[in-house]
Amino acid sequence: MNRTSTPIDTDYLVVGAGTTGLAFADTLLAHSGAHITLVDTRGKPGGHWNDAYPFVTLHQPSAFYGVNSLALGSGRKDNAGLNAGLYELATGAEICAYFDRVLQHTLLPSGRVGWHPMCRVHEGGPEGPRIENLLTGAVQKVHVRRKIVDARYLSPVIPATHKPRFEVEPGVRLVAPNALPRLAQGAAASGAPLPRHFVVIGAGKTAMDTALWLLGAGVPQQAITWVKPRDAWLVNRITTQPAPEFFFDAIGSQADQMAAIGAATSLDDLYLRLEACGALLRVDTGRMPTMFHLATVSTAEVAALRTLPNVVRLGHLLHLAPGRMQLADGVADVPADAIFIDCTASAVAPRPLQPIFQDGGADVSGAPGRIVLQLVRLPQPAFSAAAIAYIEAHDEAYPDTAAKNAMCATVPFPHTMAGYPRSVAVGMQNQARWGQDKALRQWMRDSRLDGFGRLMSQVAPDDSAKLAVLARYKAGAMAAMANLPRLMAAAEG
Ligand SMILES: Cc1cc2nc3c(=O)[nH]c(=O)nc-3n(C[C@H](O)[C@H](O)[C@H](O)COP(=O)(O)OP(=O)(O)OC[C@H]3O[C@@H](n4cnc5c(N)ncnc54)[C@H](O)[C@@H]3O)c2cc1C
């Protein structure tokens, strides 16, 4: 850091212009007269989506992703492919273009948002927060009148920016999924032959996306090896559809899930009940999964993944040599010219939970307060960031840090199987508090980011079938609340 320039005066310094930073800024702008300074080390808004693999899409519908003030996508259902019949899933490129529009058409024209791309926020030290321009080295002090907003907490590790934890011998062809669509161009430029065998390393959603992309590109099942250290429970995408024609799939499933949580006698029993009611899926029904990161898939995607015959289940990969993999529980050979695709980046690396609203220094340092954007509803980062902004903007209703945190308990991401009951319990407690707050409840109902609120509130008083589902949901929720402490005690034991 070298040159310094004029200090910036602002109400909120938002560190990170990914989904959470933008969803927060958008709602804060709509509900306050605050000035916001938005900073990102990347050159464009959209965070990790800027570096995502070209065939990435959302795994839940576009309809409730992004910022509150602007719809994402065309509101259509897919009529071809593995998501046919379900609402569209924005691609990474669509999400980046969308966030660019949010910045150019909503945030900047307000005259209350300062945008600092290619800049890093530094917070330590007696001088307080500073913004370093990564291209010029210039540093600007920032005088923050209200709060620093940390919009990095939920930032995922992605294939393009991740370093594999296994050893790789020289001569091994190891790529990120990002390289696959460009293989032909790469081979033409280098003269290297195109691969004829593909080894997908990893058990999560990126690995599934990659295997499905290879199948879609015509690669025969036999030419794919899937290195799968563990199995995952997956959310059935039909249960996430936020539209009236899916009421019984979506809200009906919520009622079923509550009943399953209310009746479960153990953790395994809980997951099996959630599978039995169609909420969860697994690729291999003969194996009990040991991971649940809320990856969301269609039944057609699961069916396609089940056709893969070469699945290596020898634990985590330790060492790669051309044509040979040393894994924790043994060795597996593949064709010598196979290409390996690293899908081992963990999108949901564990981080310690913090209160969302934090007081600043009451001492002479006068350090501003902080907001650390985390989940208040699982697994909804965009909705969570917007809801936190709404609470922050309404000082008259939530006058201090304690009152704000009382509305926004941090929902822990279930990094282990045992963590899920606690995530559900905290999420339900938040929902119960929100339900008692008329103005907040109305904001949520009107919010495009709340997938199901409007669906539930729009049931006609004479629609007995839907009313029966709502009654079942209410009874199930009470049973679930009663049983969750038992499940948590058994799980966390
Ligand atoms: C493949 C994939 C699919 C997903 N699908 C869905 C879905 O369907 N529905 C859903 O709700 N969620 C989905 N998610 C999760 C979610 O959308 C977000 O990706 C997640 O919450 C992270 O967003 P973020 O803004 O917190 O982080 P990021 O996108 O990582 O943004 C954080 C930004 O902060 C910047 N930054 C970091 N440090 C500094 C600093 N010191 N100064 C300045 N800038 C800094 C980084 O450069 C980055 O751009 C998906 C995630 C992945 C990986």
Residues whose N, C-alpha, C, O or C-beta is under 5 A from the ligand:
A	BS01	LIG	V15 G16 A17 G18 T19 T20 G21 V39 D40 T41 R42 G46 G47 H48 W49 T57 L58 H59 Q60 C119 R120 V121 A151 R152 L154 S155 P156 A347 P379 Q380 P381
